[in-house]
Amino acid sequence: MRMFLFVACLASIALAAEAAIPQPSPEAAVRDVYAADALSLRGNGLGAFSDPSARQRLFSRSLLRAIGAAAEIPADPFSDSSPHLVDLKVAATFENGTAATVGVDFARGDGAREHLTYALVLERREWRIDDIGYALLGGENRTLRGMISR
């Protein structure tokens, strides 16, 4: 009986310690995507979308399956390979514990601004991108999942 109590105490301490480990924020996950792409644009990496290990780390399992089944994949769904991505603004707009929405806004260098909305899910204790919504300059909206499912 003493052994059972000892193990139960250890288990509760371990669970409490795990719960106390801070989880990266949804905003941090989105910033990681842009950091990977910034390296790529400088010639120091493949970028978040092209690098298989970055995909595994940054994208949800569901999105990875959709990408794997896609007939055509966009070149770079984050910045359209724009070398003049400036004034990046990342802000959470919604979070409920297992899902989040993060808004991204940046200047393209020609005076126009891009607006993207990231849908994230919490998987394996990390925020992962599950879809990206694009607000195009002409008022049209599209999503990454919509583009790859055609």
Salt bridges, closest charged atoms under 4 A:
ASP32 OD2 - ARG57 NH1 3.97
ASP80 OD2 - ARG108 NH1 3.76
ASP87 OD2 - LYS89 NZ 3.06
ASP87 OD2 - ARG113 NH1 3.16
ASP105 OD2 - ARG113 NH2 2.42
ASP105 OD1 - HIS115 ND1 2.49
GLU114 OE2 - ARG108 NH1 3.37
GLU123 OE1 - ARG61 NE 3.82
GLU126 OE1 - ARG128 NH2 3.99
ASP130 OD1 - ARG145 NH2 2.83
